Amino acid sequence: MLSAIFALALFGAIALGWASARRAAEIAAHYGQNACAESGVQWLDHTVVLERMGLKRAPDGWIRPLRRYRFEFSTQGHDRQRGHLELLGAELQWLRMPPPPTQPLESPPPPGPQWQVSLRLGGSTPAKGEGD
């Protein structure tokens, strides 16, 4: 009798977990599709893919599942780009999509580095009048 109750409880927990995961995927798909529609790009495959899952404490103090989803979209019909979003429970935490391409380059960029970083290592030298 006890094993039947345990098996039923285990089955119920699995069913609740599966239903929660499906609901979160539907919410993520909704946010992804709306973001694509607002950005004027085509949402591809009509689905989201779960990339990462964990637990995190929500602002109300409860521990909730934290899920990161990936979706794909096309800006010009022949390309494929990825967007990402994260849900804490059923709440959208963030959504990231790369910016759409601006004007195509008419000429290739000039050769060489396009940016420069300068870094000074070692001790600082005192300015005039400071070390006197």
SVG drawing of the C-alpha trace seen along z (x, -y; Angstrom):
<svg xmlns="http://www.w3.org/2000/svg" viewBox="-2 -72 63 74">
<polyline fill="none" stroke="black" stroke-width="0.4" points="0.0,0.0 2.8,-2.4 4.6,-1.7 1.5,-2.5 1.1,-5.8 4.8,-6.6 4.5,-5.6 1.4,-7.8 3.2,-10.8 6.2,-10.3 4.0,-10.2 2.2,-13.3 5.4,-15.2 6.7,-14.2 3.4,-15.3 3.5,-18.7 7.1,-19.2 6.3,-18.4 3.2,-20.7 5.3,-23.5 8.0,-23.1 5.4,-23.1 3.7,-26.2 7.1,-28.0 8.0,-27.0 4.7,-28.4 5.3,-31.7 8.8,-31.9 7.5,-31.3 4.9,-34.0 7.6,-36.5 9.9,-35.5 7.2,-35.8 6.1,-39.2 9.7,-40.5 10.2,-39.4 6.9,-40.9 7.8,-44.2 11.2,-44.2 9.8,-43.5 11.7,-40.2 10.5,-36.7 10.3,-34.2 11.7,-30.9 10.7,-27.3 7.8,-28.6 9.5,-27.2 12.0,-27.9 14.7,-25.7 15.6,-25.3 19.3,-26.0 19.7,-26.1 17.7,-25.5 18.4,-26.2 16.8,-27.6 16.9,-31.2 15.3,-33.2 12.6,-35.5 12.1,-39.1 9.2,-37.8 11.5,-35.3 10.3,-32.1 12.7,-29.8 11.6,-29.5 12.9,-27.8 15.2,-29.9 15.0,-28.9 17.0,-30.3 15.5,-29.8 16.9,-30.3 14.8,-31.2 15.8,-31.9 14.7,-34.6 15.5,-36.0 16.0,-39.6 16.1,-39.2 14.6,-35.8 17.8,-34.0 19.8,-34.4 19.3,-32.9 20.1,-34.7 19.6,-33.7 17.8,-35.5 17.8,-34.5 15.4,-35.1 15.2,-34.2 12.2,-33.4 12.1,-33.3 9.0,-31.2 6.6,-32.7 8.2,-36.2 10.4,-37.5 13.8,-38.6 15.4,-39.7 15.3,-39.2 18.2,-39.8 18.3,-39.9 21.1,-41.2 20.4,-44.5 19.2,-44.3 21.9,-45.1 22.0,-48.7 23.2,-49.6 25.4,-47.1 29.0,-48.2 29.8,-49.5 33.5,-49.1 35.4,-46.8 36.8,-48.3 40.4,-49.5 43.0,-46.9 44.4,-47.0 43.0,-47.2 39.6,-49.0 40.1,-49.7 43.0,-50.3 43.5,-49.7 46.3,-51.3 47.3,-49.9 50.0,-51.1 51.5,-48.6 53.7,-49.4 53.7,-52.2 52.4,-55.6 54.7,-58.5 53.9,-61.5 52.8,-64.7 54.9,-67.8 54.7,-69.2 53.2,-66.1 56.3,-64.3 58.2,-67.3"/>
</svg>
